[in-house]
Amino acid sequence: MFELAGLLFNIALLFAVSAVIGCLYALLARVILRPRPRRRRYVVLAALLPPFFAAWVIACAIVFAAGVPGEGATIFFGDVSEPLPNGYVLKATGKRPGDAWIQANSKPSAVVSGIGAIEVSAPFVFGAYARADDRADPNQPEAGRVYFALDTRDAGNRVFGNLDELNGYAGRRVHLVRPEQFRSSDPAHRRRTRIERVIWFAPPAVLTVAYLLFLLRIRATPG
């Protein structure tokens, strides 16, 4: 219920911001068309472009959520779902991104849970377990923090009592990031993400430039 209320609030905020941007679009259109008569309909159309773009973004989000399994929770509620090597996935909820878990695509149960930071060095997943008050940098030695190294080839998970032990096992200094900051290097996932961003943002950008050129053409037309 709270997630739905938050989603509706974010949608309302998106349209409110788009309305403000629409006013700026209209102001720019008035400035460009100032020497020309009968410019009102072009100014109104300019004001309507940002709300149309907001509707486009929401429509794309709905299509992506319906077409890609698990994408809806990521888009609408800020959940984390990032592919890891050998069919594993990093998961976290938008409300508690600092308490993530790793599961295999073929199994519903978590292989490792309570994760507060992570790094991938295929086939290994290095990480730190979350703490109740986890504001410290997981890359700095800290008493009481527990680390792990998951081998995705056989699901073997080794636990370490300090950062030096983890670095020694990795053979280098690991660089951990929080689950909400982690981005998978899986080629298919990155390609899909790029395509989604192009579909989301390219049409509004192209239409904005095209309409600006259209207004400038009207201004330059004699009569």
N, C-alpha and C positions, 0 to 999 in steps of 0.2 A: 504493500500500500504506500509506504513512504518512498519506495523507489519510483512508483508511478507518479506520485505527486512531484517528486524532484524532476522527473522527465518532463512533465507538463510545464513546470516552472521554467525549465531550460528552453523549451520550445517557445513559450511566451516571451522570454528574454531575447531569444534570437530574433523574433519578429519585431520586438521593440527596438532593438539595435538597428535592424534593417530599415525601420521607419525613419530613424534619425539619419542614417546614411542616405536614405531616399531624399530627405530634405536637402542634404548637401548636393546630391545629384541634381535636384531641381534648381538649386541656386546656381550651380555651374552652367546648367542649360540656359537659364535666364541671362547670365553674363554673356555667353556665347551668342545668343540670339537677340541681344538687346537692340541692334539696329534693324531687326526684321519685324514686320507686323505679323499678327496672327500666330504668335509663337506659343500660345497657352497649351495647346494639345501636346506639343513636344515637351514642354516643361512637365506636364502631368505624367506623360509616359516615362520621362527620366526618373521621376519620383517613385514610380511603380516598379522600376527595375530591381532595386535591392530586395523588396518583399518577394518578388518573383524568384530571385536567386535563393532566398531563404527556403521557399517552398520547394525549389529544385533540390537543395541539399537534403531536406527531410525526405523527399520522394526517393532520392538515391539511397539514403540510409535504409529505408524500408525495403527496397529491392535487394540491396546487399544482404540485409539481415535475413530475408526470405530465401536467398539463393545460396548462401554460404552457411553451413552448420556452425552454430556457436557464435556467429558474427553479431547477432542481435544484442546479446548481453554486453559485448565489447563496445559496440557503437552507442547504444542507448544508456547503459548503466556504468560504463567505464571499467568493466571487468578486464582482466588480463588473460590472454590466451595466446601464447607464443610457442611455436614448434621448437622442439629440442632434437638432438640427434637420435636416430634409431627409433623413431615413432613415439617419443615422449613429448609431453606438452607441459609448459609452465602455466599454472592456473592461479588466479586470485580474484577476489570480488572487489568491486569498486569501492565498497565501504571499508574494506580491510586489505588494501593492497600489500601491506607489510607483513601479512600472514599468509603467504602463498604455499602452494603445494605442487608436486610433480606427479603426473600420472601417465600411464601408457594409454595410447589410443584404444587398445584392445581390452583394457581393464578399467572399471569404474573407480576402483579403490586407489588411494594415493600410495605411491612408492616412497616419497619423502614429503613430509608436511611440516608446517610451522616455519617456513623459510622467510628470512628477512632480507637476504641479499644473495646475488647469484652472478656467476660468470660461466660461460661455456667455452671449453677448449676440447673440441670433438676428439674422442668420444666421451670425454669427461664433463661433468657438470660440477663445478665447485660452488660452495655456498656457505652462508652463515645462517644459523637458526635465529628466528626472531626472538626478541626479548620484550618483556612487558613494557618497558620504557625505552624504546629503541631509537634514540636520537644521535647516538655516537656513530662515528665513521667506522663501518665494518672492516675497512682496510687498515685500521690502526689497531695495534695490540691492545686488548682490553681483558681484564680479569673476568672470568665467568662466562665469556661468550664461547659458544660451541660451534664448530665448523664441520663441514662434511665434503666428501668427494664421491659422487655417484658415477659409476661406470655403466653407461647406457648399453654396453654390449651384453652384460649379464645381470644387470640390476643390482650389482654389488655396491653397497654403500658403506664407506669407511667414515668414522667419526673422529674428530680431532679436538683436543682440549684447548688449543690456542692457535693463533694465526701462523706462528713460525712452523708448527708441525704441518699445517696445510701447505704452506709455501715450499717446505722441504719435499713433501709428497709430489707437488706439481712440478718441482724442479725450477721454479721461478717465483717471482712475486705476483700473486694473483691480484686482479683488479675487480672487486665486487661492486655491483650496482643494485639498487633496490628494484624489486619486481616490476613496479610501474614504470621504471626507466629502461628496463631491458628490452632490446629489440632483437628478434631472431635473425640469424644469418641464412636461414633456409631459403634457397633461391626461389622456389615456387611461392612461398609466403611473401617475400619481398616484391616479387613481380606482381602478385595480386594487389598488394598494398599500393604500389605505384599506379597501377591501372585504376584502382578505385579513386585515388587522389586526382588523377587526370580527369576522370569522368565527373567528379565532384566540382572541381574548381576551374577547369579549362573553359567550359561553355560560358559561365558568368564573366570570366576575364575577356574572352573573345567578343562576347556581345557588348560589354562595356566599351571596349576599344572601337568596335564597329559603330556603335551609336554615337560616340564622340566624333568620329570621322564624318558620320552622317550630318551631325549638327554643324560641323565646320563647313561642310559642303553647302548646306542651306545658307549659311551666313555669307559664303563667297558667291552664291548665285545672284546675278543681277535681277532687279525687279522686285 
